Structure formats: structure tokens, C-alpha cells
Amino acid sequence: MTAGNWGCEVATGSGTKFVDTVDTTTLGIIKVKTTSAFGDTDMNAKIVTLAPMINGVAVAATDGQKVVTSWRCGATGDGTDSTILKYLPGSCKGNL
């Protein structure tokens, strides 16, 4: 797959009240950028990520048609803004 071609992308202006954009990388990492509707500098225009995993390991370019077995969310190494971490659900924080 190529970046921005996974079928879940959302362009600026096409999101929701709280989601500005949704982008993807070639490895399937989903990057969601918030809008300014929160009225909180810790949340406004921040990015949270969801990265596909196979048996606890990040998806690699050679994984082709393999099944994703879990997701890692909120990892700063994947692009999540550190200021947003305190707002993530506990189940998400546990996957860092």
C-alpha cells in the first residue's frame, strides 16, 4: 500500500467537530489530527497515532497480506503529540 491510500483518510474540512484530518503511512500507521474545537491547548491541533502490529511487532514493509493482530496507540515514536497522552484511554496507553 502507499501512504494516503488505505481508504480511511479524511482531508482537512471533511472531518468532524473534533477530527481535522486522518492520514496514513505506507506501513498503515493512522494519524488523526484534532481540530481546535476542544478549547484546550493540550488537545487543539494535536496528533494521535494507531500503529498496526503482528504478534506484538510493528508491521514491516515485507508483511504484505498478513493479518494485523493488535494495535499500538499513542506512541510518541509513531508521531503522537506527547501533550495528548494524558487524555488517551487506559487501554490505549497500555500499548505504548
Biopython code that builds the backbone (N, CA, C, O; Angstrom):
import numpy as np
from Bio.PDB.StructureBuilder import StructureBuilder

atoms = [
    (1, "MET", "N", (0.842, -1.180, 0.000)),
    (1, "MET", "CA", (0.000, 0.000, 0.000)),
    (1, "MET", "C", (0.888, 1.246, 0.000)),
    (1, "MET", "O", (2.055, 1.204, 0.390)),
    (2, "THR", "N", (0.322, 2.310, -0.432)),
    (2, "THR", "CA", (1.050, 3.573, -0.418)),
    (2, "THR", "C", (0.458, 4.494, 0.637)),
    (2, "THR", "O", (-0.696, 4.335, 1.033)),
    (3, "ALA", "N", (1.248, 5.454, 1.088)),
    (3, "ALA", "CA", (0.763, 6.421, 2.074)),
    (3, "ALA", "C", (-0.448, 7.161, 1.516)),
    (3, "ALA", "O", (-0.505, 7.491, 0.332)),
    (4, "GLY", "N", (-1.413, 7.413, 2.395)),
    (4, "GLY", "CA", (-2.598, 8.155, 1.987)),
    (4, "GLY", "C", (-3.532, 7.397, 1.068)),
    (4, "GLY", "O", (-4.356, 8.009, 0.388)),
    (5, "ASN", "N", (-3.421, 6.068, 1.029)),
    (5, "ASN", "CA", (-4.236, 5.295, 0.099)),
    (5, "ASN", "C", (-4.826, 4.041, 0.751)),
    (5, "ASN", "O", (-4.982, 3.008, 0.100)),
    (6, "TRP", "N", (-5.151, 4.143, 2.039)),
    (6, "TRP", "CA", (-5.693, 2.987, 2.762)),
    (6, "TRP", "C", (-7.218, 3.020, 2.832)),
    (6, "TRP", "O", (-7.826, 2.030, 3.236)),
    (7, "GLY", "N", (-7.839, 4.108, 2.458)),
    (7, "GLY", "CA", (-9.293, 4.186, 2.441)),
    (7, "GLY", "C", (-9.931, 4.788, 3.678)),
    (7, "GLY", "O", (-11.156, 4.884, 3.751)),
    (8, "CYS", "N", (-9.127, 5.197, 4.656)),
    (8, "CYS", "CA", (-9.709, 5.793, 5.865)),
    (8, "CYS", "C", (-9.303, 7.259, 6.031)),
    (8, "CYS", "O", (-9.600, 7.873, 7.056)),
    (9, "GLU", "N", (-8.638, 7.807, 5.045)),
    (9, "GLU", "CA", (-8.139, 9.175, 5.143)),
    (9, "GLU", "C", (-9.286, 10.189, 5.119)),
    (9, "GLU", "O", (-10.322, 9.973, 4.491)),
    (10, "VAL", "N", (-9.064, 11.297, 5.822)),
    (10, "VAL", "CA", (-10.026, 12.395, 5.861)),
    (10, "VAL", "C", (-9.238, 13.681, 5.620)),
    (10, "VAL", "O", (-8.275, 13.972, 6.329)),
    (11, "ALA", "N", (-9.654, 14.439, 4.620)),
    (11, "ALA", "CA", (-8.985, 15.696, 4.297)),
    (11, "ALA", "C", (-9.452, 16.813, 5.224)),
    (11, "ALA", "O", (-10.551, 16.750, 5.775)),
    (12, "THR", "N", (-8.624, 17.824, 5.391)),
    (12, "THR", "CA", (-8.988, 18.985, 6.190)),
    (12, "THR", "C", (-10.315, 19.548, 5.684)),
    (12, "THR", "O", (-10.508, 19.725, 4.482)),
    (13, "GLY", "N", (-11.216, 19.823, 6.609)),
    (13, "GLY", "CA", (-12.520, 20.354, 6.254)),
    (13, "GLY", "C", (-13.577, 19.283, 6.012)),
    (13, "GLY", "O", (-14.759, 19.593, 5.871)),
    (14, "SER", "N", (-13.153, 18.027, 5.963)),
    (14, "SER", "CA", (-14.101, 16.932, 5.729)),
    (14, "SER", "C", (-14.299, 16.062, 6.958)),
    (14, "SER", "O", (-15.021, 15.067, 6.903)),
    (15, "GLY", "N", (-13.668, 16.425, 8.066)),
    (15, "GLY", "CA", (-13.739, 15.631, 9.286)),
    (15, "GLY", "C", (-14.980, 15.919, 10.096)),
    (15, "GLY", "O", (-16.046, 16.209, 9.551)),
    (16, "THR", "N", (-14.829, 15.837, 11.406)),
    (16, "THR", "CA", (-15.932, 16.066, 12.332)),
    (16, "THR", "C", (-15.608, 17.283, 13.190)),
    (16, "THR", "O", (-14.635, 17.994, 12.942)),
    (17, "LYS", "N", (-16.425, 17.506, 14.183)),
    (17, "LYS", "CA", (-16.194, 18.634, 15.084)),
    (17, "LYS", "C", (-14.826, 18.535, 15.745)),
    (17, "LYS", "O", (-14.173, 19.557, 15.953)),
    (18, "PHE", "N", (-14.376, 17.324, 16.080)),
    (18, "PHE", "CA", (-13.130, 17.153, 16.808)),
    (18, "PHE", "C", (-11.992, 16.548, 15.985)),
    (18, "PHE", "O", (-10.843, 16.576, 16.426)),
    (19, "VAL", "N", (-12.281, 16.004, 14.804)),
    (19, "VAL", "CA", (-11.248, 15.414, 13.951)),
    (19, "VAL", "C", (-11.042, 16.292, 12.727)),
    (19, "VAL", "O", (-11.958, 16.494, 11.929)),
    (20, "ASP", "N", (-9.823, 16.815, 12.589)),
    (20, "ASP", "CA", (-9.493, 17.653, 11.443)),
    (20, "ASP", "C", (-9.094, 16.796, 10.252)),
    (20, "ASP", "O", (-9.679, 16.913, 9.175)),
    (21, "THR", "N", (-8.091, 15.929, 10.443)),
    (21, "THR", "CA", (-7.619, 15.075, 9.349)),
    (21, "THR", "C", (-7.320, 13.668, 9.846)),
    (21, "THR", "O", (-7.091, 13.445, 11.035)),
    (22, "VAL", "N", (-7.328, 12.730, 8.916)),
    (22, "VAL", "CA", (-6.856, 11.371, 9.156)),
    (22, "VAL", "C", (-5.926, 11.050, 7.994)),
    (22, "VAL", "O", (-6.329, 11.098, 6.832)),
    (23, "ASP", "N", (-4.678, 10.723, 8.318)),
    (23, "ASP", "CA", (-3.679, 10.366, 7.309)),
    (23, "ASP", "C", (-3.134, 8.983, 7.621)),
    (23, "ASP", "O", (-3.260, 8.502, 8.747)),
    (24, "THR", "N", (-2.529, 8.342, 6.627)),
    (24, "THR", "CA", (-1.914, 7.039, 6.823)),
    (24, "THR", "C", (-0.512, 7.023, 6.220)),
    (24, "THR", "O", (-0.206, 7.774, 5.294)),
    (25, "THR", "N", (0.329, 6.149, 6.769)),
    (25, "THR", "CA", (1.673, 5.967, 6.231)),
    (25, "THR", "C", (1.701, 4.698, 5.380)),
    (25, "THR", "O", (0.714, 3.964, 5.329)),
    (26, "THR", "N", (2.816, 4.440, 4.719)),
    (26, "THR", "CA", (2.938, 3.234, 3.901)),
    (26, "THR", "C", (2.822, 1.971, 4.742)),
    (26, "THR", "O", (2.425, 0.927, 4.224)),
    (27, "LEU", "N", (3.163, 2.042, 6.040)),
    (27, "LEU", "CA", (3.080, 0.876, 6.921)),
    (27, "LEU", "C", (1.747, 0.779, 7.658)),
    (27, "LEU", "O", (1.597, -0.034, 8.570)),
    (28, "GLY", "N", (0.779, 1.607, 7.266)),
    (28, "GLY", "CA", (-0.553, 1.516, 7.840)),
    (28, "GLY", "C", (-0.762, 2.262, 9.143)),
    (28, "GLY", "O", (-1.810, 2.110, 9.771)),
    (29, "ILE", "N", (0.217, 3.074, 9.575)),
    (29, "ILE", "CA", (0.016, 3.875, 10.785)),
    (29, "ILE", "C", (-1.015, 4.948, 10.480)),
    (29, "ILE", "O", (-0.894, 5.688, 9.504)),
    (30, "ILE", "N", (-2.027, 5.020, 11.325)),
    (30, "ILE", "CA", (-3.098, 6.001, 11.175)),
    (30, "ILE", "C", (-2.780, 7.188, 12.065)),
    (30, "ILE", "O", (-2.519, 7.022, 13.256)),
    (31, "LYS", "N", (-2.799, 8.387, 11.493)),
    (31, "LYS", "CA", (-2.516, 9.618, 12.241)),
    (31, "LYS", "C", (-3.747, 10.510, 12.200)),
    (31, "LYS", "O", (-4.146, 11.001, 11.144)),
    (32, "VAL", "N", (-4.341, 10.708, 13.374)),
    (32, "VAL", "CA", (-5.545, 11.525, 13.492)),
    (32, "VAL", "C", (-5.159, 12.864, 14.113)),
    (32, "VAL", "O", (-4.577, 12.911, 15.197)),
    (33, "LYS", "N", (-5.487, 13.943, 13.424)),
    (33, "LYS", "CA", (-5.209, 15.288, 13.937)),
    (33, "LYS", "C", (-6.511, 15.911, 14.420)),
    (33, "LYS", "O", (-7.515, 15.908, 13.707)),
    (34, "THR", "N", (-6.484, 16.443, 15.635)),
    (34, "THR", "CA", (-7.679, 17.057, 16.212)),
    (34, "THR", "C", (-7.881, 18.474, 15.671)),
    (34, "THR", "O", (-6.970, 19.083, 15.110)),
    (35, "THR", "N", (-9.092, 18.975, 15.856)),
    (35, "THR", "CA", (-9.403, 20.355, 15.491)),
    (35, "THR", "C", (-9.120, 21.261, 16.690)),
    (35, "THR", "O", (-8.560, 20.816, 17.692)),
    (36, "SER", "N", (-9.502, 22.504, 16.583)),
    (36, "SER", "CA", (-9.357, 23.443, 17.694)),
    (36, "SER", "C", (-10.623, 23.553, 18.522)),
    (36, "SER", "O", (-10.727, 24.441, 19.368)),
    (37, "ALA", "N", (-11.591, 22.670, 18.299)),
    (37, "ALA", "CA", (-12.890, 22.734, 18.972)),
    (37, "ALA", "C", (-12.824, 22.399, 20.458)),
    (37, "ALA", "O", (-13.771, 22.678, 21.193)),
    (38, "PHE", "N", (-11.727, 21.809, 20.909)),
    (38, "PHE", "CA", (-11.617, 21.434, 22.313)),
    (38, "PHE", "C", (-11.474, 22.658, 23.213)),
    (38, "PHE", "O", (-11.884, 22.628, 24.374)),
    (39, "GLY", "N", (-10.896, 23.731, 22.684)),
    (39, "GLY", "CA", (-10.661, 24.917, 23.500)),
    (39, "GLY", "C", (-9.607, 24.676, 24.566)),
    (39, "GLY", "O", (-9.623, 25.316, 25.617)),
    (40, "ASP", "N", (-8.690, 23.755, 24.298)),
    (40, "ASP", "CA", (-7.650, 23.364, 25.245)),
    (40, "ASP", "C", (-6.353, 23.198, 24.463)),
    (40, "ASP", "O", (-6.296, 22.395, 23.533)),
    (41, "THR", "N", (-5.317, 23.939, 24.821)),
    (41, "THR", "CA", (-4.069, 23.884, 24.067)),
    (41, "THR", "C", (-3.423, 22.507, 24.109)),
    (41, "THR", "O", (-2.637, 22.172, 23.224)),
    (42, "ASP", "N", (-3.742, 21.698, 25.127)),
    (42, "ASP", "CA", (-3.212, 20.331, 25.175)),
    (42, "ASP", "C", (-3.871, 19.426, 24.130)),
    (42, "ASP", "O", (-3.313, 18.389, 23.772)),
    (43, "MET", "N", (-5.045, 19.808, 23.644)),
    (43, "MET", "CA", (-5.800, 18.964, 22.712)),
    (43, "MET", "C", (-5.925, 19.555, 21.308)),
    (43, "MET", "O", (-6.025, 18.811, 20.332)),
    (44, "ASN", "N", (-5.920, 20.864, 21.200)),
    (44, "ASN", "CA", (-6.143, 21.511, 19.909)),
    (44, "ASN", "C", (-5.019, 21.221, 18.920)),
    (44, "ASN", "O", (-3.840, 21.387, 19.235)),
    (45, "ALA", "N", (-5.398, 20.788, 17.723)),
    (45, "ALA", "CA", (-4.460, 20.555, 16.615)),
    (45, "ALA", "C", (-3.317, 19.625, 17.009)),
    (45, "ALA", "O", (-2.155, 19.899, 16.711)),
    (46, "LYS", "N", (-3.653, 18.528, 17.680)),
    (46, "LYS", "CA", (-2.668, 17.523, 18.096)),
    (46, "LYS", "C", (-2.883, 16.234, 17.315)),
    (46, "LYS", "O", (-3.940, 16.021, 16.721)),
    (47, "ILE", "N", (-1.868, 15.379, 17.324)),
    (47, "ILE", "CA", (-1.931, 14.122, 16.584)),
    (47, "ILE", "C", (-1.874, 12.941, 17.540)),
    (47, "ILE", "O", (-1.065, 12.912, 18.467)),
    (48, "VAL", "N", (-2.750, 11.963, 17.298)),
    (48, "VAL", "CA", (-2.705, 10.672, 17.995)),
    (48, "VAL", "C", (-2.580, 9.600, 16.915)),
    (48, "VAL", "O", (-3.205, 9.693, 15.859)),
    (49, "THR", "N", (-1.769, 8.586, 17.191)),
    (49, "THR", "CA", (-1.498, 7.562, 16.190)),
    (49, "THR", "C", (-1.995, 6.185, 16.609)),
    (49, "THR", "O", (-2.115, 5.885, 17.797)),
    (50, "LEU", "N", (-2.277, 5.366, 15.624)),
    (50, "LEU", "CA", (-2.631, 3.950, 15.795)),
    (50, "LEU", "C", (-1.742, 3.174, 14.824)),
    (50, "LEU", "O", (-1.807, 3.380, 13.613)),
    (51, "ALA", "N", (-0.915, 2.284, 15.362)),
    (51, "ALA", "CA", (0.013, 1.526, 14.524)),
    (51, "ALA", "C", (-0.353, 0.046, 14.522)),
    (51, "ALA", "O", (-0.534, -0.539, 15.590)),
    (52, "PRO", "N", (-0.467, -0.574, 13.346)),
    (52, "PRO", "CA", (-0.791, -1.995, 13.263)),
    (52, "PRO", "C", (0.383, -2.853, 13.737)),
    (52, "PRO", "O", (1.546, -2.545, 13.477)),
    (53, "MET", "N", (0.043, -3.942, 14.444)),
    (53, "MET", "CA", (1.057, -4.857, 14.973)),
    (53, "MET", "C", (0.705, -6.283, 14.554)),
    (53, "MET", "O", (-0.464, -6.623, 14.372)),
    (54, "ILE", "N", (1.732, -7.100, 14.408)),
    (54, "ILE", "CA", (1.547, -8.523, 14.142)),
    (54, "ILE", "C", (2.314, -9.268, 15.224)),
    (54, "ILE", "O", (3.543, -9.221, 15.280)),
    (55, "ASN", "N", (1.567, -9.955, 16.083)),
    (55, "ASN", "CA", (2.163, -10.694, 17.206)),
    (55, "ASN", "C", (3.094, -9.817, 18.042)),
    (55, "ASN", "O", (4.183, -10.243, 18.425)),
    (56, "GLY", "N", (2.656, -8.592, 18.320)),
    (56, "GLY", "CA", (3.403, -7.680, 19.183)),
    (56, "GLY", "C", (4.544, -6.943, 18.522)),
    (56, "GLY", "O", (5.295, -6.239, 19.197)),
    (57, "VAL", "N", (4.693, -7.087, 17.213)),
    (57, "VAL", "CA", (5.773, -6.420, 16.480)),
    (57, "VAL", "C", (5.151, -5.490, 15.436)),
    (57, "VAL", "O", (4.176, -5.848, 14.774)),
    (58, "ALA", "N", (5.729, -4.289, 15.297)),
    (58, "ALA", "CA", (5.220, -3.339, 14.314)),
    (58, "ALA", "C", (5.254, -3.941, 12.912)),
    (58, "ALA", "O", (6.182, -4.670, 12.564)),
    (59, "VAL", "N", (4.248, -3.633, 12.121)),
    (59, "VAL", "CA", (4.157, -4.118, 10.749)),
    (59, "VAL", "C", (5.367, -3.613, 9.962)),
    (59, "VAL", "O", (5.774, -2.458, 10.086)),
    (60, "ALA", "N", (5.931, -4.508, 9.149)),
    (60, "ALA", "CA", (7.071, -4.162, 8.296)),
    (60, "ALA", "C", (6.633, -4.141, 6.835)),
    (60, "ALA", "O", (5.581, -4.676, 6.487)),
    (61, "ALA", "N", (7.431, -3.533, 6.004)),
    (61, "ALA", "CA", (7.117, -3.432, 4.576)),
    (61, "ALA", "C", (6.975, -4.802, 3.928)),
    (61, "ALA", "O", (6.299, -4.929, 2.907)),
    (62, "THR", "N", (7.591, -5.817, 4.492)),
    (62, "THR", "CA", (7.548, -7.166, 3.913)),
    (62, "THR", "C", (6.364, -7.996, 4.411)),
    (62, "THR", "O", (6.243, -9.164, 4.041)),
    (63, "ASP", "N", (5.491, -7.422, 5.239)),
    (63, "ASP", "CA", (4.386, -8.185, 5.823)),
    (63, "ASP", "C", (3.180, -8.346, 4.908)),
    (63, "ASP", "O", (2.258, -9.089, 5.243)),
    (64, "GLY", "N", (3.161, -7.680, 3.778)),
    (64, "GLY", "CA", (2.144, -7.857, 2.748)),
    (64, "GLY", "C", (0.745, -8.152, 3.228)),
    (64, "GLY", "O", (0.100, -7.281, 3.812)),
    (65, "GLN", "N", (0.260, -9.353, 2.998)),
    (65, "GLN", "CA", (-1.121, -9.733, 3.274)),
    (65, "GLN", "C", (-1.319, -10.375, 4.652)),
    (65, "GLN", "O", (-2.346, -11.012, 4.885)),
    (66, "LYS", "N", (-0.372, -10.221, 5.555)),
    (66, "LYS", "CA", (-0.510, -10.808, 6.895)),
    (66, "LYS", "C", (-1.610, -10.111, 7.682)),
    (66, "LYS", "O", (-1.938, -8.955, 7.418)),
    (67, "VAL", "N", (-2.171, -10.817, 8.642)),
    (67, "VAL", "CA", (-3.271, -10.305, 9.460)),
    (67, "VAL", "C", (-2.728, -9.478, 10.625)),
    (67, "VAL", "O", (-1.828, -9.916, 11.342)),
    (68, "VAL", "N", (-3.278, -8.293, 10.804)),
    (68, "VAL", "CA", (-2.942, -7.450, 11.955)),
    (68, "VAL", "C", (-3.591, -8.071, 13.181)),
    (68, "VAL", "O", (-4.791, -8.345, 13.172)),
    (69, "THR", "N", (-2.811, -8.297, 14.244)),
    (69, "THR", "CA", (-3.344, -8.956, 15.437)),
    (69, "THR", "C", (-3.623, -7.988, 16.585)),
    (69, "THR", "O", (-4.336, -8.335, 17.527)),
    (70, "SER", "N", (-3.067, -6.778, 16.513)),
    (70, "SER", "CA", (-3.326, -5.775, 17.548)),
    (70, "SER", "C", (-2.901, -4.406, 17.039)),
    (70, "SER", "O", (-2.332, -4.271, 15.955)),
    (71, "TRP", "N", (-3.193, -3.394, 17.850)),
    (71, "TRP", "CA", (-2.830, -2.019, 17.504)),
    (71, "TRP", "C", (-2.080, -1.389, 18.663)),
    (71, "TRP", "O", (-2.407, -1.619, 19.827)),
    (72, "ARG", "N", (-1.076, -0.595, 18.338)),
    (72, "ARG", "CA", (-0.367, 0.222, 19.340)),
    (72, "ARG", "C", (-0.879, 1.639, 19.135)),
    (72, "ARG", "O", (-0.847, 2.157, 18.019)),
    (73, "CYS", "N", (-1.345, 2.260, 20.194)),
    (73, "CYS", "CA", (-1.823, 3.629, 20.029)),
    (73, "CYS", "C", (-1.147, 4.567, 21.013)),
    (73, "CYS", "O", (-0.792, 4.188, 22.129)),
    (74, "GLY", "N", (-0.982, 5.793, 20.567)),
    (74, "GLY", "CA", (-0.440, 6.828, 21.428)),
    (74, "GLY", "C", (1.061, 6.825, 21.591)),
    (74, "GLY", "O", (1.567, 7.525, 22.468)),
    (75, "ALA", "N", (1.798, 6.077, 20.797)),
    (75, "ALA", "CA", (3.262, 6.056, 20.932)),
    (75, "ALA", "C", (3.851, 7.316, 20.309)),
    (75, "ALA", "O", (3.580, 7.628, 19.149)),
    (76, "THR", "N", (4.654, 8.035, 21.078)),
    (76, "THR", "CA", (5.265, 9.257, 20.547)),
    (76, "THR", "C", (6.202, 8.939, 19.386)),
    (76, "THR", "O", (6.371, 9.762, 18.486)),
    (77, "GLY", "N", (6.809, 7.762, 19.394)),
    (77, "GLY", "CA", (7.677, 7.365, 18.294)),
    (77, "GLY", "C", (6.940, 7.193, 16.973)),
    (77, "GLY", "O", (7.551, 7.241, 15.905)),
    (78, "ASP", "N", (5.628, 6.992, 17.046)),
    (78, "ASP", "CA", (4.796, 6.879, 15.847)),
    (78, "ASP", "C", (4.265, 8.237, 15.401)),
    (78, "ASP", "O", (3.675, 8.353, 14.327)),
    (79, "GLY", "N", (4.475, 9.268, 16.226)),
    (79, "GLY", "CA", (4.032, 10.608, 15.861)),
    (79, "GLY", "C", (2.995, 11.232, 16.767)),
    (79, "GLY", "O", (2.561, 12.355, 16.512)),
    (80, "THR", "N", (2.577, 10.530, 17.834)),
    (80, "THR", "CA", (1.599, 11.104, 18.760)),
    (80, "THR", "C", (2.236, 12.262, 19.522)),
    (80, "THR", "O", (3.362, 12.153, 20.008)),
    (81, "ASP", "N", (1.501, 13.380, 19.620)),
    (81, "ASP", "CA", (1.963, 14.526, 20.415)),
    (81, "ASP", "C", (1.932, 14.148, 21.887)),
    (81, "ASP", "O", (0.925, 13.637, 22.378)),
    (82, "SER", "N", (3.027, 14.396, 22.592)),
    (82, "SER", "CA", (3.139, 13.978, 23.996)),
    (82, "SER", "C", (2.113, 14.656, 24.894)),
    (82, "SER", "O", (1.730, 14.084, 25.914)),
    (83, "THR", "N", (1.658, 15.854, 24.549)),
    (83, "THR", "CA", (0.689, 16.551, 25.399)),
    (83, "THR", "C", (-0.668, 15.872, 25.406)),
    (83, "THR", "O", (-1.464, 16.116, 26.313)),
    (84, "ILE", "N", (-0.955, 15.039, 24.439)),
    (84, "ILE", "CA", (-2.261, 14.386, 24.345)),
    (84, "ILE", "C", (-2.320, 13.074, 25.130)),
    (84, "ILE", "O", (-3.408, 12.543, 25.354)),
    (85, "LEU", "N", (-1.177, 12.547, 25.549)),
    (85, "LEU", "CA", (-1.122, 11.233, 26.199)),
    (85, "LEU", "C", (-2.032, 11.106, 27.414)),
    (85, "LEU", "O", (-2.644, 10.057, 27.615)),
    (86, "LYS", "N", (-2.133, 12.156, 28.230)),
    (86, "LYS", "CA", (-2.949, 12.064, 29.449)),
    (86, "LYS", "C", (-4.437, 11.916, 29.151)),
    (86, "LYS", "O", (-5.202, 11.539, 30.040)),
    (87, "TYR", "N", (-4.865, 12.201, 27.927)),
    (87, "TYR", "CA", (-6.272, 12.108, 27.553)),
    (87, "TYR", "C", (-6.642, 10.768, 26.923)),
    (87, "TYR", "O", (-7.823, 10.485, 26.726)),
    (88, "LEU", "N", (-5.662, 9.954, 26.610)),
    (88, "LEU", "CA", (-5.941, 8.682, 25.957)),
    (88, "LEU", "C", (-6.533, 7.687, 26.952)),
    (88, "LEU", "O", (-6.190, 7.726, 28.133)),
    (89, "PRO", "N", (-7.416, 6.795, 26.496)),
    (89, "PRO", "CA", (-7.965, 5.775, 27.390)),
    (89, "PRO", "C", (-6.892, 4.856, 27.901)),
    (89, "PRO", "O", (-5.868, 4.669, 27.243)),
    (90, "GLY", "N", (-7.104, 4.279, 29.061)),
    (90, "GLY", "CA", (-6.128, 3.381, 29.666)),
    (90, "GLY", "C", (-5.744, 2.224, 28.770)),
    (90, "GLY", "O", (-4.585, 1.810, 28.750)),
    (91, "SER", "N", (-6.703, 1.697, 28.029)),
    (91, "SER", "CA", (-6.418, 0.579, 27.131)),
    (91, "SER", "C", (-5.461, 0.992, 26.014)),
    (91, "SER", "O", (-4.710, 0.164, 25.498)),
    (92, "CYS", "N", (-5.488, 2.241, 25.651)),
    (92, "CYS", "CA", (-4.591, 2.756, 24.619)),
    (92, "CYS", "C", (-3.203, 2.982, 25.200)),
    (92, "CYS", "O", (-2.207, 2.594, 24.591)),
    (93, "LYS", "N", (-3.129, 3.598, 26.357)),
    (93, "LYS", "CA", (-1.838, 3.894, 26.985)),
    (93, "LYS", "C", (-1.047, 2.618, 27.270)),
    (93, "LYS", "O", (0.184, 2.631, 27.266)),
    (94, "GLY", "N", (-1.742, 1.542, 27.511)),
    (94, "GLY", "CA", (-1.077, 0.285, 27.801)),
    (94, "GLY", "C", (-0.361, -0.320, 26.613)),
    (94, "GLY", "O", (0.398, -1.279, 26.762)),
    (95, "ASN", "N", (-0.596, 0.232, 25.440)),
    (95, "ASN", "CA", (0.010, -0.317, 24.229)),
    (95, "ASN", "C", (1.203, 0.500, 23.737)),
    (95, "ASN", "O", (1.625, 0.337, 22.592)),
    (96, "LEU", "N", (1.742, 1.360, 24.565)),
    (96, "LEU", "CA", (2.846, 2.209, 24.118)),
    (96, "LEU", "C", (4.109, 1.423, 23.953)),
    (96, "LEU", "O", (5.141, 1.983, 23.581)),
]
sb = StructureBuilder()
sb.init_structure("model")
sb.init_model(0)
sb.init_chain("A")
sb.init_seg("    ")
for serial, (resi, resn, name, xyz) in enumerate(atoms, 1):
    if name == "N":
        sb.init_residue(resn, " ", resi, " ")
    sb.init_atom(name, np.array(xyz, "f"), 0.0, 1.0, " ", f" {name:<3s}", serial, name[0])
structure = sb.get_structure()
